[in-house]
């Protein structure tokens, strides 16, 4: 075999080894804290805010976290923001306007057509009356306003398991200290699947601009060394095959229609 051909063969083998090594690292290493759907939600909000000045936003189910707002600030986006939650969610930030203590299912304090953009990060699975919440979101958005939603897919394996396990188990998985970074609340899953949820938005005057699906069962098992590797492999296979029914992480972008 010519020397040049042998060198090329060795380079190919070396690249295969490097690629396999990188793949194994992705299976093993990750902190599991920020979900793909949350990252996509931030990307979607960022895209909506490009070339816009002083957009008025509301964070629905805000809690104490400022992760999303801080990410947008780091990207140089300009906005004013209100926060809504069933608990107090006051923050000290230059973009912050007002905090509302209520549920999005019924919050008469919110003024009609007052927001350019609204978002909810893993909130709607905790709501019992989805139609009421969707109608409220439509009411408070301006004409052609946008709602960005990250939400679990109840058809996916991790959430089928989650629905059958007690709240205390989820708290243990997320961490024994339940604080603003490790909150765990009862869930209703008032939608059987994502298609049903999207249809609810259609019926209440929204159109779907964008959808994103991703498997991330690893996010529940990253604390367990052996199980976490199998979880990453499962996620890899589901994502590469684009199996929506098994993809637990979903981000949806809706536009209010007039």
ChimeraX commands (.cxc) that place a marker at each C-alpha (Angstrom):
marker #1 position 0.00,0.00,0.00 radius 0.5
marker #1 position 1.42,3.46,-0.91 radius 0.5
marker #1 position 2.59,5.57,2.03 radius 0.5
marker #1 position 0.17,8.42,1.23 radius 0.5
marker #1 position -2.79,6.00,1.15 radius 0.5
marker #1 position -1.73,4.52,4.50 radius 0.5
marker #1 position -1.42,8.01,5.99 radius 0.5
marker #1 position -4.93,8.88,4.76 radius 0.5
marker #1 position -6.32,5.64,6.24 radius 0.5
marker #1 position -4.71,6.38,9.60 radius 0.5
marker #1 position -6.14,9.91,9.58 radius 0.5
marker #1 position -9.62,8.51,8.92 radius 0.5
marker #1 position -9.24,6.05,11.80 radius 0.5
marker #1 position -7.94,8.82,14.05 radius 0.5
marker #1 position -10.93,11.05,13.19 radius 0.5
marker #1 position -13.30,8.17,13.95 radius 0.5
marker #1 position -11.65,7.73,17.34 radius 0.5
marker #1 position -11.81,11.49,18.09 radius 0.5
marker #1 position -15.48,11.65,17.08 radius 0.5
marker #1 position -16.34,8.62,19.21 radius 0.5
marker #1 position -14.48,10.14,22.15 radius 0.5
marker #1 position -16.45,13.40,21.76 radius 0.5
marker #1 position -19.69,11.44,21.55 radius 0.5
marker #1 position -18.93,9.51,24.74 radius 0.5
marker #1 position -18.14,12.77,26.53 radius 0.5
marker #1 position -21.52,14.18,25.55 radius 0.5
marker #1 position -23.14,11.04,26.97 radius 0.5
marker #1 position -21.31,11.36,30.27 radius 0.5
marker #1 position -20.80,15.09,30.87 radius 0.5
marker #1 position -23.60,17.58,31.47 radius 0.5
marker #1 position -25.02,19.27,34.55 radius 0.5
marker #1 position -28.62,18.57,33.50 radius 0.5
marker #1 position -29.87,21.87,34.87 radius 0.5
marker #1 position -31.01,23.94,31.90 radius 0.5
marker #1 position -33.38,22.06,29.62 radius 0.5
marker #1 position -33.31,22.20,25.80 radius 0.5
marker #1 position -36.83,23.67,25.80 radius 0.5
marker #1 position -35.74,26.51,28.11 radius 0.5
marker #1 position -32.76,27.26,25.85 radius 0.5
marker #1 position -35.08,27.28,22.84 radius 0.5
marker #1 position -37.50,29.58,24.67 radius 0.5
marker #1 position -34.65,32.05,25.23 radius 0.5
marker #1 position -33.65,31.82,21.55 radius 0.5
marker #1 position -37.25,32.41,20.46 radius 0.5
marker #1 position -37.63,35.45,22.75 radius 0.5
marker #1 position -34.30,36.79,21.51 radius 0.5
marker #1 position -35.47,36.52,17.89 radius 0.5
marker #1 position -38.73,38.31,18.68 radius 0.5
marker #1 position -36.84,41.18,20.35 radius 0.5
marker #1 position -34.26,41.78,17.59 radius 0.5
marker #1 position -34.50,45.31,16.17 radius 0.5
marker #1 position -37.26,46.22,18.64 radius 0.5
marker #1 position -36.92,48.89,21.31 radius 0.5
marker #1 position -38.68,48.89,24.68 radius 0.5
marker #1 position -40.98,45.92,24.05 radius 0.5
marker #1 position -43.35,45.23,26.95 radius 0.5
marker #1 position -43.09,41.63,28.18 radius 0.5
marker #1 position -44.77,39.57,30.87 radius 0.5
marker #1 position -43.15,36.53,32.52 radius 0.5
marker #1 position -45.99,34.16,33.45 radius 0.5
marker #1 position -45.21,31.90,36.41 radius 0.5
marker #1 position -42.07,33.87,37.08 radius 0.5
marker #1 position -41.08,32.49,40.48 radius 0.5
marker #1 position -37.81,33.95,41.77 radius 0.5
marker #1 position -35.65,33.06,38.79 radius 0.5
marker #1 position -34.19,35.76,36.53 radius 0.5
marker #1 position -32.32,33.34,34.26 radius 0.5
marker #1 position -34.33,34.14,31.14 radius 0.5
marker #1 position -34.36,37.89,31.66 radius 0.5
marker #1 position -30.62,37.93,32.36 radius 0.5
marker #1 position -29.93,35.89,29.22 radius 0.5
marker #1 position -31.83,38.45,27.12 radius 0.5
marker #1 position -29.98,41.34,28.74 radius 0.5
marker #1 position -26.64,39.66,27.94 radius 0.5
marker #1 position -27.75,39.47,24.31 radius 0.5
marker #1 position -28.31,43.25,24.35 radius 0.5
marker #1 position -32.11,43.19,24.09 radius 0.5
marker #1 position -34.16,46.18,25.30 radius 0.5
marker #1 position -37.47,45.59,27.06 radius 0.5
marker #1 position -39.67,46.41,30.04 radius 0.5
marker #1 position -41.04,43.48,31.98 radius 0.5
marker #1 position -43.85,42.55,34.37 radius 0.5
marker #1 position -43.94,39.32,36.38 radius 0.5
marker #1 position -46.90,37.15,37.32 radius 0.5
marker #1 position -46.93,34.29,39.81 radius 0.5
marker #1 position -49.09,32.78,42.55 radius 0.5
marker #1 position -46.32,33.83,44.96 radius 0.5
marker #1 position -44.51,37.13,45.36 radius 0.5
marker #1 position -42.02,37.63,42.52 radius 0.5
marker #1 position -40.59,41.11,43.04 radius 0.5
marker #1 position -37.07,41.69,41.69 radius 0.5
marker #1 position -34.63,44.56,41.61 radius 0.5
marker #1 position -33.69,45.22,37.98 radius 0.5
marker #1 position -33.75,48.28,35.68 radius 0.5
marker #1 position -36.11,46.56,33.20 radius 0.5
marker #1 position -38.62,45.50,35.89 radius 0.5
marker #1 position -41.99,47.32,36.11 radius 0.5
marker #1 position -44.53,45.48,38.25 radius 0.5
marker #1 position -45.28,42.14,39.90 radius 0.5
marker #1 position -48.75,40.56,39.91 radius 0.5
marker #1 position -49.63,37.93,42.52 radius 0.5
marker #1 position -52.30,35.76,40.87 radius 0.5
marker #1 position -52.81,32.89,38.45 radius 0.5
marker #1 position -52.90,33.43,34.69 radius 0.5
marker #1 position -56.21,31.52,34.75 radius 0.5
marker #1 position -57.78,34.61,36.35 radius 0.5
marker #1 position -55.91,37.88,36.82 radius 0.5
marker #1 position -58.28,40.84,36.25 radius 0.5
marker #1 position -55.54,43.31,37.26 radius 0.5
marker #1 position -53.83,42.75,33.92 radius 0.5
marker #1 position -54.87,45.35,31.34 radius 0.5
marker #1 position -56.25,44.33,27.94 radius 0.5
marker #1 position -53.84,44.47,24.97 radius 0.5
marker #1 position -50.92,45.67,27.08 radius 0.5
marker #1 position -48.06,43.30,26.12 radius 0.5
marker #1 position -46.05,42.78,22.95 radius 0.5
marker #1 position -44.68,39.49,24.17 radius 0.5
marker #1 position -45.51,36.93,26.87 radius 0.5
marker #1 position -43.73,33.76,27.90 radius 0.5
marker #1 position -44.20,30.85,30.31 radius 0.5
marker #1 position -41.36,28.50,31.16 radius 0.5
marker #1 position -42.71,25.14,32.39 radius 0.5
marker #1 position -45.90,26.58,33.84 radius 0.5
marker #1 position -48.91,25.39,31.81 radius 0.5
marker #1 position -48.58,21.76,32.94 radius 0.5
marker #1 position -49.40,23.07,36.45 radius 0.5
marker #1 position -52.67,24.73,35.34 radius 0.5
marker #1 position -56.02,23.06,35.84 radius 0.5
marker #1 position -58.05,25.26,33.47 radius 0.5
marker #1 position -56.04,25.67,30.26 radius 0.5
marker #1 position -58.76,27.34,28.20 radius 0.5
marker #1 position -59.13,30.09,30.80 radius 0.5
marker #1 position -55.37,30.65,30.83 radius 0.5
marker #1 position -55.13,30.79,27.02 radius 0.5
marker #1 position -58.01,33.29,26.85 radius 0.5
marker #1 position -56.26,35.48,29.43 radius 0.5
marker #1 position -53.00,35.36,27.46 radius 0.5
marker #1 position -54.87,36.43,24.32 radius 0.5
marker #1 position -56.66,39.21,26.21 radius 0.5
marker #1 position -53.48,40.81,27.53 radius 0.5
marker #1 position -51.47,40.56,24.29 radius 0.5
marker #1 position -51.48,43.40,21.78 radius 0.5
marker #1 position -52.69,42.69,18.21 radius 0.5
marker #1 position -50.18,40.28,16.60 radius 0.5
marker #1 position -48.57,39.75,20.01 radius 0.5
marker #1 position -46.49,36.62,20.56 radius 0.5
marker #1 position -46.62,33.97,23.28 radius 0.5
marker #1 position -43.62,31.65,23.80 radius 0.5
marker #1 position -44.25,28.50,25.80 radius 0.5
marker #1 position -41.96,25.72,27.05 radius 0.5
marker #1 position -43.85,22.68,28.27 radius 0.5
marker #1 position -43.43,18.93,28.88 radius 0.5
marker #1 position -44.90,16.37,26.49 radius 0.5
marker #1 position -47.01,13.97,28.61 radius 0.5
marker #1 position -46.59,11.22,25.97 radius 0.5
marker #1 position -42.82,11.09,26.53 radius 0.5
marker #1 position -41.29,8.41,28.75 radius 0.5
marker #1 position -39.97,10.74,31.45 radius 0.5
marker #1 position -43.34,12.40,31.94 radius 0.5
marker #1 position -45.29,9.15,31.85 radius 0.5
marker #1 position -43.10,8.11,34.77 radius 0.5
marker #1 position -43.38,11.55,36.38 radius 0.5
marker #1 position -47.18,11.42,36.39 radius 0.5
marker #1 position -47.11,8.18,38.38 radius 0.5
marker #1 position -44.59,9.26,41.01 radius 0.5
marker #1 position -45.27,11.40,44.12 radius 0.5
marker #1 position -44.18,15.02,44.52 radius 0.5
marker #1 position -41.64,14.04,47.19 radius 0.5
marker #1 position -39.81,11.86,44.63 radius 0.5
marker #1 position -39.44,14.78,42.21 radius 0.5
marker #1 position -38.16,16.96,45.01 radius 0.5
marker #1 position -35.55,14.33,45.87 radius 0.5
marker #1 position -34.45,14.08,42.22 radius 0.5
marker #1 position -34.16,17.86,41.89 radius 0.5
marker #1 position -32.32,18.20,45.19 radius 0.5
marker #1 position -33.20,17.85,48.85 radius 0.5
marker #1 position -33.16,21.62,49.31 radius 0.5
marker #1 position -36.27,23.02,47.65 radius 0.5
marker #1 position -35.59,26.64,46.79 radius 0.5
marker #1 position -35.93,28.95,43.79 radius 0.5
marker #1 position -33.60,26.73,41.76 radius 0.5
marker #1 position -35.22,23.41,42.73 radius 0.5
marker #1 position -38.95,24.09,42.93 radius 0.5
marker #1 position -41.37,21.22,42.44 radius 0.5
marker #1 position -45.15,21.66,42.22 radius 0.5
marker #1 position -48.13,19.41,41.67 radius 0.5
marker #1 position -48.98,19.00,37.99 radius 0.5
marker #1 position -52.35,18.52,36.28 radius 0.5
marker #1 position -51.27,17.78,32.68 radius 0.5
marker #1 position -54.65,19.09,31.53 radius 0.5
marker #1 position -53.71,18.21,27.93 radius 0.5
marker #1 position -53.27,14.59,26.76 radius 0.5
marker #1 position -50.66,15.44,24.15 radius 0.5
marker #1 position -49.05,18.42,22.42 radius 0.5
marker #1 position -51.43,18.25,19.45 radius 0.5
marker #1 position -54.38,18.69,21.81 radius 0.5
marker #1 position -52.67,21.67,23.44 radius 0.5
marker #1 position -51.95,23.32,20.07 radius 0.5
marker #1 position -55.60,22.83,19.04 radius 0.5
marker #1 position -56.69,24.62,22.22 radius 0.5
marker #1 position -54.63,27.62,21.14 radius 0.5
marker #1 position -56.10,27.44,17.62 radius 0.5
marker #1 position -59.64,27.47,19.05 radius 0.5
marker #1 position -58.81,30.53,21.16 radius 0.5
marker #1 position -57.48,32.72,18.36 radius 0.5
marker #1 position -53.78,31.83,18.02 radius 0.5
marker #1 position -51.68,30.53,15.14 radius 0.5
marker #1 position -48.54,28.44,15.58 radius 0.5
marker #1 position -45.38,30.18,14.35 radius 0.5
marker #1 position -42.81,27.60,15.41 radius 0.5
marker #1 position -42.48,24.30,17.28 radius 0.5
marker #1 position -39.46,22.56,18.81 radius 0.5
marker #1 position -39.21,19.00,20.16 radius 0.5
marker #1 position -36.31,17.41,22.04 radius 0.5
marker #1 position -35.78,14.39,24.27 radius 0.5
marker #1 position -33.99,15.13,27.54 radius 0.5
marker #1 position -34.65,12.25,29.92 radius 0.5
marker #1 position -31.05,12.78,31.02 radius 0.5
marker #1 position -32.23,15.90,32.85 radius 0.5
marker #1 position -33.98,13.62,35.36 radius 0.5
marker #1 position -31.23,11.05,35.72 radius 0.5
marker #1 position -27.99,13.04,35.54 radius 0.5
marker #1 position -27.38,12.50,39.28 radius 0.5
marker #1 position -27.08,8.74,38.75 radius 0.5
marker #1 position -23.77,7.76,37.05 radius 0.5
marker #1 position -24.83,4.58,35.23 radius 0.5
marker #1 position -28.42,5.52,34.44 radius 0.5
marker #1 position -27.30,8.91,33.14 radius 0.5
marker #1 position -25.24,7.29,30.36 radius 0.5
marker #1 position -28.19,5.16,29.22 radius 0.5
marker #1 position -30.40,8.27,29.39 radius 0.5
marker #1 position -28.04,10.23,27.14 radius 0.5
marker #1 position -27.97,7.36,24.65 radius 0.5
marker #1 position -31.79,7.20,24.68 radius 0.5
marker #1 position -31.98,10.97,24.07 radius 0.5
marker #1 position -29.47,10.71,21.23 radius 0.5
marker #1 position -31.50,8.02,19.44 radius 0.5
marker #1 position -34.86,9.75,19.90 radius 0.5
marker #1 position -33.48,13.10,18.73 radius 0.5
marker #1 position -31.63,11.76,15.71 radius 0.5
marker #1 position -34.79,9.88,14.65 radius 0.5
marker #1 position -36.96,12.96,15.39 radius 0.5
marker #1 position -39.64,10.99,17.23 radius 0.5
marker #1 position -41.94,13.75,18.49 radius 0.5
marker #1 position -44.13,11.45,20.57 radius 0.5
marker #1 position -41.08,10.47,22.67 radius 0.5
marker #1 position -39.64,13.99,22.87 radius 0.5
marker #1 position -40.39,15.36,26.33 radius 0.5
marker #1 position -39.04,18.88,25.83 radius 0.5
marker #1 position -41.30,21.14,23.76 radius 0.5
marker #1 position -41.19,24.85,22.93 radius 0.5
marker #1 position -44.07,26.46,21.05 radius 0.5
marker #1 position -44.31,29.98,19.63 radius 0.5
marker #1 position -47.84,31.31,19.07 radius 0.5
marker #1 position -49.09,34.51,17.45 radius 0.5
marker #1 position -52.32,36.22,18.46 radius 0.5
marker #1 position -54.66,36.42,15.47 radius 0.5
marker #1 position -57.22,39.16,15.04 radius 0.5
marker link #1:1,2 radius 0.2
marker link #1:2,3 radius 0.2
marker link #1:3,4 radius 0.2
marker link #1:4,5 radius 0.2
marker link #1:5,6 radius 0.2
marker link #1:6,7 radius 0.2
marker link #1:7,8 radius 0.2
marker link #1:8,9 radius 0.2
marker link #1:9,10 radius 0.2
marker link #1:10,11 radius 0.2
marker link #1:11,12 radius 0.2
marker link #1:12,13 radius 0.2
marker link #1:13,14 radius 0.2
marker link #1:14,15 radius 0.2
marker link #1:15,16 radius 0.2
marker link #1:16,17 radius 0.2
marker link #1:17,18 radius 0.2
marker link #1:18,19 radius 0.2
marker link #1:19,20 radius 0.2
marker link #1:20,21 radius 0.2
marker link #1:21,22 radius 0.2
marker link #1:22,23 radius 0.2
marker link #1:23,24 radius 0.2
marker link #1:24,25 radius 0.2
marker link #1:25,26 radius 0.2
marker link #1:26,27 radius 0.2
marker link #1:27,28 radius 0.2
marker link #1:28,29 radius 0.2
marker link #1:29,30 radius 0.2
marker link #1:30,31 radius 0.2
marker link #1:31,32 radius 0.2
marker link #1:32,33 radius 0.2
marker link #1:33,34 radius 0.2
marker link #1:34,35 radius 0.2
marker link #1:35,36 radius 0.2
marker link #1:36,37 radius 0.2
marker link #1:37,38 radius 0.2
marker link #1:38,39 radius 0.2
marker link #1:39,40 radius 0.2
marker link #1:40,41 radius 0.2
marker link #1:41,42 radius 0.2
marker link #1:42,43 radius 0.2
marker link #1:43,44 radius 0.2
marker link #1:44,45 radius 0.2
marker link #1:45,46 radius 0.2
marker link #1:46,47 radius 0.2
marker link #1:47,48 radius 0.2
marker link #1:48,49 radius 0.2
marker link #1:49,50 radius 0.2
marker link #1:50,51 radius 0.2
marker link #1:51,52 radius 0.2
marker link #1:52,53 radius 0.2
marker link #1:53,54 radius 0.2
marker link #1:54,55 radius 0.2
marker link #1:55,56 radius 0.2
marker link #1:56,57 radius 0.2
marker link #1:57,58 radius 0.2
marker link #1:58,59 radius 0.2
marker link #1:59,60 radius 0.2
marker link #1:60,61 radius 0.2
marker link #1:61,62 radius 0.2
marker link #1:62,63 radius 0.2
marker link #1:63,64 radius 0.2
marker link #1:64,65 radius 0.2
marker link #1:65,66 radius 0.2
marker link #1:66,67 radius 0.2
marker link #1:67,68 radius 0.2
marker link #1:68,69 radius 0.2
marker link #1:69,70 radius 0.2
marker link #1:70,71 radius 0.2
marker link #1:71,72 radius 0.2
marker link #1:72,73 radius 0.2
marker link #1:73,74 radius 0.2
marker link #1:74,75 radius 0.2
marker link #1:75,76 radius 0.2
marker link #1:76,77 radius 0.2
marker link #1:77,78 radius 0.2
marker link #1:78,79 radius 0.2
marker link #1:79,80 radius 0.2
marker link #1:80,81 radius 0.2
marker link #1:81,82 radius 0.2
marker link #1:82,83 radius 0.2
marker link #1:83,84 radius 0.2
marker link #1:84,85 radius 0.2
marker link #1:85,86 radius 0.2
marker link #1:86,87 radius 0.2
marker link #1:87,88 radius 0.2
marker link #1:88,89 radius 0.2
marker link #1:89,90 radius 0.2
marker link #1:90,91 radius 0.2
marker link #1:91,92 radius 0.2
marker link #1:92,93 radius 0.2
marker link #1:93,94 radius 0.2
marker link #1:94,95 radius 0.2
marker link #1:95,96 radius 0.2
marker link #1:96,97 radius 0.2
marker link #1:97,98 radius 0.2
marker link #1:98,99 radius 0.2
marker link #1:99,100 radius 0.2
marker link #1:100,101 radius 0.2
marker link #1:101,102 radius 0.2
marker link #1:102,103 radius 0.2
marker link #1:103,104 radius 0.2
marker link #1:104,105 radius 0.2
marker link #1:105,106 radius 0.2
marker link #1:106,107 radius 0.2
marker link #1:107,108 radius 0.2
marker link #1:108,109 radius 0.2
marker link #1:109,110 radius 0.2
marker link #1:110,111 radius 0.2
marker link #1:111,112 radius 0.2
marker link #1:112,113 radius 0.2
marker link #1:113,114 radius 0.2
marker link #1:114,115 radius 0.2
marker link #1:115,116 radius 0.2
marker link #1:116,117 radius 0.2
marker link #1:117,118 radius 0.2
marker link #1:118,119 radius 0.2
marker link #1:119,120 radius 0.2
marker link #1:120,121 radius 0.2
marker link #1:121,122 radius 0.2
marker link #1:122,123 radius 0.2
marker link #1:123,124 radius 0.2
marker link #1:124,125 radius 0.2
marker link #1:125,126 radius 0.2
marker link #1:126,127 radius 0.2
marker link #1:127,128 radius 0.2
marker link #1:128,129 radius 0.2
marker link #1:129,130 radius 0.2
marker link #1:130,131 radius 0.2
marker link #1:131,132 radius 0.2
marker link #1:132,133 radius 0.2
marker link #1:133,134 radius 0.2
marker link #1:134,135 radius 0.2
marker link #1:135,136 radius 0.2
marker link #1:136,137 radius 0.2
marker link #1:137,138 radius 0.2
marker link #1:138,139 radius 0.2
marker link #1:139,140 radius 0.2
marker link #1:140,141 radius 0.2
marker link #1:141,142 radius 0.2
marker link #1:142,143 radius 0.2
marker link #1:143,144 radius 0.2
marker link #1:144,145 radius 0.2
marker link #1:145,146 radius 0.2
marker link #1:146,147 radius 0.2
marker link #1:147,148 radius 0.2
marker link #1:148,149 radius 0.2
marker link #1:149,150 radius 0.2
marker link #1:150,151 radius 0.2
marker link #1:151,152 radius 0.2
marker link #1:152,153 radius 0.2
marker link #1:153,154 radius 0.2
marker link #1:154,155 radius 0.2
marker link #1:155,156 radius 0.2
marker link #1:156,157 radius 0.2
marker link #1:157,158 radius 0.2
marker link #1:158,159 radius 0.2
marker link #1:159,160 radius 0.2
marker link #1:160,161 radius 0.2
marker link #1:161,162 radius 0.2
marker link #1:162,163 radius 0.2
marker link #1:163,164 radius 0.2
marker link #1:164,165 radius 0.2
marker link #1:165,166 radius 0.2
marker link #1:166,167 radius 0.2
marker link #1:167,168 radius 0.2
marker link #1:168,169 radius 0.2
marker link #1:169,170 radius 0.2
marker link #1:170,171 radius 0.2
marker link #1:171,172 radius 0.2
marker link #1:172,173 radius 0.2
marker link #1:173,174 radius 0.2
marker link #1:174,175 radius 0.2
marker link #1:175,176 radius 0.2
marker link #1:176,177 radius 0.2
marker link #1:177,178 radius 0.2
marker link #1:178,179 radius 0.2
marker link #1:179,180 radius 0.2
marker link #1:180,181 radius 0.2
marker link #1:181,182 radius 0.2
marker link #1:182,183 radius 0.2
marker link #1:183,184 radius 0.2
marker link #1:184,185 radius 0.2
marker link #1:185,186 radius 0.2
marker link #1:186,187 radius 0.2
marker link #1:187,188 radius 0.2
marker link #1:188,189 radius 0.2
marker link #1:189,190 radius 0.2
marker link #1:190,191 radius 0.2
marker link #1:191,192 radius 0.2
marker link #1:192,193 radius 0.2
marker link #1:193,194 radius 0.2
marker link #1:194,195 radius 0.2
marker link #1:195,196 radius 0.2
marker link #1:196,197 radius 0.2
marker link #1:197,198 radius 0.2
marker link #1:198,199 radius 0.2
marker link #1:199,200 radius 0.2
marker link #1:200,201 radius 0.2
marker link #1:201,202 radius 0.2
marker link #1:202,203 radius 0.2
marker link #1:203,204 radius 0.2
marker link #1:204,205 radius 0.2
marker link #1:205,206 radius 0.2
marker link #1:206,207 radius 0.2
marker link #1:207,208 radius 0.2
marker link #1:208,209 radius 0.2
marker link #1:209,210 radius 0.2
marker link #1:210,211 radius 0.2
marker link #1:211,212 radius 0.2
marker link #1:212,213 radius 0.2
marker link #1:213,214 radius 0.2
marker link #1:214,215 radius 0.2
marker link #1:215,216 radius 0.2
marker link #1:216,217 radius 0.2
marker link #1:217,218 radius 0.2
marker link #1:218,219 radius 0.2
marker link #1:219,220 radius 0.2
marker link #1:220,221 radius 0.2
marker link #1:221,222 radius 0.2
marker link #1:222,223 radius 0.2
marker link #1:223,224 radius 0.2
marker link #1:224,225 radius 0.2
marker link #1:225,226 radius 0.2
marker link #1:226,227 radius 0.2
marker link #1:227,228 radius 0.2
marker link #1:228,229 radius 0.2
marker link #1:229,230 radius 0.2
marker link #1:230,231 radius 0.2
marker link #1:231,232 radius 0.2
marker link #1:232,233 radius 0.2
marker link #1:233,234 radius 0.2
marker link #1:234,235 radius 0.2
marker link #1:235,236 radius 0.2
marker link #1:236,237 radius 0.2
marker link #1:237,238 radius 0.2
marker link #1:238,239 radius 0.2
marker link #1:239,240 radius 0.2
marker link #1:240,241 radius 0.2
marker link #1:241,242 radius 0.2
marker link #1:242,243 radius 0.2
marker link #1:243,244 radius 0.2
marker link #1:244,245 radius 0.2
marker link #1:245,246 radius 0.2
marker link #1:246,247 radius 0.2
marker link #1:247,248 radius 0.2
marker link #1:248,249 radius 0.2
marker link #1:249,250 radius 0.2
marker link #1:250,251 radius 0.2
marker link #1:251,252 radius 0.2
marker link #1:252,253 radius 0.2
marker link #1:253,254 radius 0.2
marker link #1:254,255 radius 0.2
marker link #1:255,256 radius 0.2
marker link #1:256,257 radius 0.2
marker link #1:257,258 radius 0.2
view
